[in-house]
């Protein structure tokens, strides 16, 4: 059994979608970010960086894994699911997973901060991160004109990771206009039942306006 500690964010959804796609049993523990539960001593024992998601694998000596991409790879390797056997396909999967972790996630995250949360509107910062997010979307669009999925012809962890972020593009203020390959891919993945379940677990807790206010406070700490 997997114990999952997470919240309703793109990185949090990466864990729930992966678990749903793999059909693994897990207990979901909602971490209340607005209450700083991720900064409490018991949570910091699992992840010293104080970020979600975190898993504890009860079937593997209570082994703890933090960082969303590391969680995805651990589950794939440990339970041999969504784990390509062909070395080249596996490498492509990891490359595009790292693309999300090193590019899509950080750039969209900063776009969210300056476009939605930062108390002072800084047009140059907003433009910088929205433009870079759009550029990365164009890279995905080009790749998806070459193959059905990011790693090739098979759905993989790379698709889960990038989809969980790109689906929130409106919140970052970034358009998908003209990116037809990316739209096709987004629609295909959105129709997968496990992906649909994964982005409803965990639920958003509390009033949306209050959650935005909490996020605004968090970025100023």
Buried (B, 14 or more C-beta within 10 A) or exposed (E): EBBBBBBBBBBBBBBBBBBBBBEBEBEBBBBEBBEBBBEEEEBEEBBEEBBBBBBBBBEEEEEBBBBBBEBBBBBBEBBEBBBBEEEEBBEBBBEBBEBBBEBBBBBBBBBBBBBBBBEEEEEEBBBBBBEBBBEBBEBBBEBBEEBBBBBBEBBBBBBBBBBBBBBBBEEBBBEBEEBEBBBBBBEBBEEBEBBEBBBEBBEEBEEEEEBEEBBBEEEEE
